[in-house]
Amino acid sequence: MRYFFHIAYHGTRYSGWQKHPGFLNVQQVLETALGKLLKTTITINGCGRTDAHVHASQFFFHTDIENEWDFDLFFRLNKVLPDDIAIFDIIPMQGLPHARFDAVQRTYDYFIHTYKDPFLSRFSSLYAEPELDVAKMSAAVALLPQYSDYRGFCKSPDKNDHTICNVSSAGLFTDGSGDKLRFQITANRFLSRMVRIIVGRLLEIGRGTMSVDEFEYYLINKQTPKIIIPAHPQGLYLSKVTYPYLNLPVATSFSDSLQRITTATWQPV
């Protein structure tokens, strides 16, 4: 039978979701834990491929398990997994739904703090630039849903069949003090490092080294710049994944620090 697992993980220790020989990754840790508990080889398929040090506050994977287990798999799996990976739900599914290909919408959040705080450094990206022009950054963000070809925001566009992404919403928010920023974007698909590249460009706009018109130029002309500097990975979260048949609310954050960030009073810029 096929099962969907609803999970979250903090990506700081990992080289990303996907298995790579010789590197610590989330997929291998989960497959190893499940294999030991179920006493069989387990292969799992994730809903996406997060980069090294990127987090997921909501993530799904599926796997096929032939024989029903006779113990509390949810409890024992959470017990054997490291503290930076949490299981929220184990869901039996009818038919053969696919965790990656069936997803119709994904949301990413990117968190920035503009002052040095040792308790935020693993959960948000530090850019010690309190004078960012957030109004211009917000103007650039408002352009994103108006375009669909994101070739100019992909490091290796030719590795994809196409670079079309249907962005349904994008927004920039700030907390009450103005020293934290949150960028959120929702689309049907994302290209490699696309969100981090967009944030990197937004930071350039905030500093005044790129204009909003230059930002739009890359959306209009679909050209990949010679130099692309993605934003730091630790501020990025895959935060919501939606299926036609499954739309679960995001579970309680598995980190107190992350909880403090995400429950702050965010105001649109």
Summary of the structure (lengths in Angstrom):
residues: 269
radius of gyration: 19.2
end to end distance: 46.8
largest distance: 60.8
contacts: 818
relative contact order: 0.20
helix: 28%
strand: 26%
